[in-house]
C-alpha cells in the first residue's frame, strides 16, 4: 500500500467514527514525532500494539479485502503484567470490503455491529490440522445459541453481535450495498503476529510505499 492511501484511509475512518459519535483516545491523534518524545512512557502501547492498523492483507486490493482497525485496549499473551487481560478494537470498513477467511487458536471474540450498515458473517469449523470442514457451525449471538450451515450468510444488524470461538474460521464485512460499517471487537488478548491462521493466500501487515509523510504511525511502526 502507498502511504498516501494509508493516510487517506485513516482520515476517512476518523470521519466515520466521529459521524457515529464514537470517540477514540487522545493518543489516536498523536503525530509520529510525539511517540519518539514519549517512548519511555509508552512501552505498553508499543508492546501490545495499540493504535492504528491498516491492511490490505498483502492483496494489493484494499477496496475489496482490507480494513482500518484501531486497538483501544490489549494485553500481552504470556505476560499478565503488561496491559490488560482482554482486547477491544474498532474495525472500520467500506461497503465492498471484507476480511479474509481466518481463525484463531487462542482468541475468543465478540464481533459487534457498532454502527452503519448490515454486518455479514460466514463461518466454518476447522479440524486440528486447520482444514476447513463442511458441517454445521453452532455459536452464540448475544447469548442465544444458533446453528448455521457452513458458509451461510449471517446478517447482523446494528447493536447486535456474534461470539466466535477458537478454530471457527470466519469472513466478515459490510453486506454489499448496505453501506459503510463500524465493527467492534471485544476478545481475549489479541496477538496479530502469532494467532492469525489464514485459509486464503494473504499476509497480515502490508508493505508501505513511502510516497508522502505519515499522518499517524501504525501499530507496527512505533520507535524501538
C-alpha positions in Angstrom: 0.0 0.0 0.0 1.1 3.6 -0.6 1.5 5.8 2.4 -0.9 8.3 0.8 -3.5 5.5 0.7 -2.9 4.7 4.4 -3.2 8.4 5.4 -6.4 8.8 3.4 -7.9 5.6 5.0 -7.1 6.9 8.5 -8.8 10.3 7.8 -11.8 8.5 6.3 -12.1 6.3 9.4 -11.8 9.2 11.8 -14.6 11.0 10.0 -16.9 7.9 10.0 -16.3 7.3 13.7 -16.9 10.9 14.5 -20.1 10.9 12.5 -21.3 8.0 14.6 -20.3 9.7 17.9 -17.5 7.2 18.6 -14.5 8.9 20.2 -11.0 7.5 20.2 -8.3 8.1 22.9 -6.3 11.3 22.6 -3.3 9.2 21.5 -5.1 8.4 18.3 -4.3 11.9 17.0 -0.6 11.9 18.1 1.7 12.8 15.2 4.7 10.5 14.6 7.2 12.7 16.4 5.2 12.6 19.6 5.8 8.9 20.0 9.5 9.4 19.8 9.3 12.0 22.6 7.3 9.8 25.0 8.6 6.4 24.1 10.0 5.7 27.6 6.5 6.0 29.0 4.7 4.4 26.0 6.2 0.9 26.1 2.9 -0.8 26.9 1.4 0.9 23.8 4.2 -0.5 21.7 4.3 -4.0 23.2 0.5 -4.5 23.0 0.3 -2.8 19.5 -2.4 -0.3 20.5 -3.5 2.2 17.9 -3.9 2.3 14.1 -3.7 -0.7 11.9 -4.5 -0.5 8.2 -4.0 -3.5 6.0 -4.9 -5.0 2.6 -3.5 -8.3 3.8 -0.9 -8.2 1.1 -3.5 -8.4 -1.7 -2.9 -5.1 -3.3 -6.7 -4.6 -3.4 -7.6 -2.6 -0.3 -11.0 -1.7 -1.7 -12.0 -5.4 -1.7 -10.0 -7.1 1.1 -8.9 -4.8 3.9 -9.9 -2.7 6.8 -8.9 0.2 9.1 -8.5 -1.0 12.7 -7.9 0.8 15.9 -6.9 -1.2 19.0 -8.1 0.7 22.1 -7.1 -1.9 24.8 -4.9 -5.0 24.8 -2.5 -7.2 26.8 0.4 -9.4 26.0 0.0 -13.1 25.6 2.1 -14.9 28.2 2.7 -11.8 30.4 -0.2 -10.8 32.7 1.8 -7.8 33.9 1.6 -5.9 30.6 -1.6 -4.1 29.6 -5.0 -5.7 30.3 -6.2 -9.3 30.0 -8.6 -8.6 27.1 -8.7 -6.6 23.8 -11.1 -4.0 22.4 -10.8 -2.6 18.9 -12.8 -0.9 16.2 -12.8 -2.3 12.7 -13.9 0.3 10.2 -14.9 -1.0 6.7 -16.1 0.5 3.5 -19.0 -1.1 1.6 -17.4 -3.7 -0.6 -14.6 -4.7 1.8 -14.2 -7.9 3.7 -11.7 -9.7 5.9 -10.0 -12.8 4.5 -11.1 -16.2 5.8 -9.2 -16.9 9.0 -9.4 -18.4 12.5 -7.6 -18.2 15.9 -6.3 -20.9 18.2 -6.2 -18.8 21.4 -8.6 -15.9 20.9 -12.4 -16.0 21.6 -14.1 -12.8 20.4 -17.4 -10.9 20.2 -17.8 -9.2 16.8 -20.3 -6.4 17.2 -22.1 -4.2 14.7 -21.5 -0.8 16.3 -22.9 1.4 13.6 -23.6 1.7 9.9 -24.8 -1.0 7.5 -25.5 -4.7 8.0 -22.6 -6.9 9.2 -22.4 -10.1 7.1 -20.6 -13.0 8.6 -19.8 -16.5 7.2 -18.5 -19.4 9.4 -16.7 -22.7 9.0 -15.5 -25.2 11.6 -11.8 -26.4 11.2 -10.1 -29.6 12.3 -7.0 -30.0 14.4 -4.9 -29.6 11.2 -6.6 -26.3 10.3 -8.5 -27.9 7.4 -12.0 -26.5 6.7 -15.0 -28.6 7.5 -18.4 -28.5 5.9 -20.5 -29.5 8.9 -23.0 -27.1 10.7 -21.5 -24.4 13.0 -23.0 -23.7 16.4 -22.2 -20.4 18.1 -23.9 -17.8 20.3 -25.4 -14.5 19.2 -26.0 -12.1 22.2 -26.3 -15.2 24.4 -28.7 -17.1 22.2 -27.4 -20.4 20.7 -27.7 -20.5 16.9 -26.7 -23.1 14.3 -25.8 -22.3 10.7 -24.7 -24.1 7.6 -21.0 -23.9 6.7 -20.6 -20.7 4.7 -24.1 -19.5 5.3 -24.5 -15.7 5.2 -25.4 -14.4 8.6 -26.9 -10.8 8.8 -26.2 -8.8 12.0 -27.9 -5.5 12.4 -26.5 -2.5 14.4 -26.3 -3.2 18.1 -26.2 -7.0 17.7 -23.2 -9.3 17.9 -21.8 -12.8 17.3 -19.4 -14.7 19.5 -16.6 -16.7 17.8 -14.6 -19.4 19.5 -11.1 -20.8 18.6 -10.9 -22.8 15.4 -14.1 -21.3 13.9 -13.0 -19.8 10.6 -14.8 -16.6 9.6 -15.2 -14.0 6.9 -17.0 -10.7 7.7 -17.6 -7.3 6.3 -20.5 -5.0 5.3 -23.3 -6.7 3.4 -22.8 -5.5 -0.2 -24.9 -2.4 -0.8 -25.7 -1.8 2.9 -23.2 1.0 3.5 -20.0 1.6 5.4 -19.6 -0.2 8.8 -18.1 0.3 12.2 -17.4 -3.1 13.8 -16.5 -3.6 17.4 -14.4 -6.4 18.7 -14.1 -7.5 22.4 -11.9 -10.5 22.9 -9.2 -12.3 24.8 -5.8 -10.7 24.4 -5.0 -10.2 20.7 -1.7 -11.2 19.1 -1.7 -10.5 15.3 1.8 -11.9 15.0 1.1 -15.4 16.2 -2.7 -16.1 16.4 -4.0 -15.5 12.9 -4.4 -18.5 10.7 -5.5 -17.7 7.1 -7.3 -20.1 4.8 -6.6 -17.7 1.9 -3.2 -16.8 0.5 -2.7 -13.5 2.3 -0.4 -11.8 4.8 -1.2 -9.6 7.9 0.7 -6.4 7.7 1.2 -4.5 4.4 4.5 -3.3 2.9 4.2 0.6 2.8 5.5 2.5 -0.2 6.5 5.9 1.2 5.1 8.5 -1.3 4.3 11.1 1.4 4.9 11.5 5.2 2.7 9.5 7.6 0.0 11.4 9.4 -0.2 8.7 12.1 2.1 5.8 12.9 0.7 2.3 12.6 0.8 -0.2 15.4 3.8 -2.0 13.9 5.7 1.3 13.2 6.4 2.6 16.7 10.0 3.6 17.6 12.1 0.7 19.1 
